[in-house]
Amino acid sequence: MFGKLFLLTLVLLAFTTPMMAADGGMVITGAFSMAIASGLCALGQGKAIAGVAEGIARNPGAGAVIRGFGLLGLIFIESLALYTLVIIFVKG
């Protein structure tokens, strides 16, 4: 009797361990995807600010218009990182 119960416990533990490990993989995947999205958004924002600064330096008279479009571009770039964060929370 004890041997059967022990064997049943071992079999159940063998099947529950991979299921428990699947949750950890989802956390790691979410962390990596957020890191990639944030890093690429930061690179995009840096390029956008460099372009805005260069545009204002070339044509100071259009500085207000360029600044407005640059700000709009930064908002769109940042929204990509926020969409990634929302997707991670929905999947998790």
C-alpha positions as CSV (number, residue, x, y, z in Angstrom):
1,M,0.0,0.0,0.0
2,F,2.7,2.4,0.9
3,G,4.7,1.6,-2.2
4,K,1.7,2.4,-4.5
5,L,1.0,5.7,-2.7
6,F,4.7,6.6,-2.9
7,L,4.7,5.8,-6.6
8,L,1.5,7.8,-7.3
9,T,3.0,10.8,-5.4
10,L,6.2,10.6,-7.5
11,V,4.2,10.4,-10.8
12,L,2.1,13.4,-9.8
13,L,5.1,15.4,-8.9
14,A,6.8,14.5,-12.1
15,F,3.8,15.9,-14.1
16,T,3.3,19.0,-12.0
17,T,6.9,20.2,-12.1
18,P,6.8,21.0,-15.9
19,M,3.4,22.8,-15.5
20,M,4.8,25.0,-12.7
21,A,7.9,25.7,-14.7
22,A,5.8,27.0,-17.6
23,D,4.8,30.0,-15.6
24,G,8.4,31.0,-15.0
25,G,9.1,30.9,-18.7
26,M,6.2,33.3,-19.4
27,V,7.7,35.8,-16.9
28,I,11.2,35.6,-18.5
29,T,9.7,36.0,-21.9
30,G,7.7,39.0,-20.8
31,A,10.8,40.6,-19.3
32,F,12.9,40.1,-22.4
33,S,10.2,41.4,-24.7
34,M,9.8,44.5,-22.5
35,A,13.5,45.0,-22.4
36,I,13.8,44.8,-26.2
37,A,10.8,47.1,-26.8
38,S,12.1,49.7,-24.3
39,G,15.6,49.6,-25.8
40,L,14.4,50.0,-29.3
41,C,12.0,52.7,-28.4
42,A,14.9,54.5,-26.6
43,L,17.0,54.3,-29.7
44,G,14.1,55.6,-31.8
45,Q,13.5,58.5,-29.5
46,G,17.2,59.4,-29.6
47,K,17.2,59.4,-33.4
48,A,14.0,61.5,-33.4
49,I,15.4,64.1,-31.0
50,A,18.6,64.2,-33.1
51,G,16.5,64.8,-36.2
52,V,14.4,67.5,-34.5
53,A,17.5,69.3,-33.3
54,E,19.1,69.1,-36.7
55,G,16.0,70.4,-38.4
56,I,15.7,73.3,-36.0
57,A,19.4,74.1,-36.4
58,R,19.0,74.2,-40.2
59,N,15.8,76.3,-40.2
60,P,15.2,78.2,-36.9
61,G,12.1,79.9,-38.3
62,A,10.2,76.6,-38.5
63,G,11.3,75.6,-34.9
64,A,7.8,75.6,-33.5
65,V,6.3,73.4,-36.3
66,I,9.3,71.0,-36.1
67,R,9.1,70.8,-32.3
68,G,5.4,70.0,-32.5
69,F,5.9,67.2,-35.0
70,G,8.8,65.9,-33.1
71,L,6.7,65.7,-29.9
72,L,4.0,63.9,-31.8
73,G,6.6,61.4,-33.1
74,L,7.9,60.9,-29.5
75,I,4.3,60.1,-28.4
76,F,3.9,57.5,-31.1
77,I,7.3,55.9,-30.3
78,E,6.5,55.8,-26.6
79,S,3.1,54.2,-27.3
80,L,4.8,51.2,-28.8
81,A,6.5,50.5,-25.5
82,L,3.2,50.9,-23.6
83,Y,1.4,48.6,-26.0
84,T,4.1,46.0,-25.3
85,L,3.5,46.4,-21.6
86,V,-0.2,46.0,-22.0
87,I,0.2,42.8,-24.1
88,I,2.6,41.4,-21.4
89,F,0.0,42.1,-18.7
90,V,-2.8,40.6,-20.7
91,K,-0.8,37.4,-21.6
92,G,0.5,37.0,-18.0
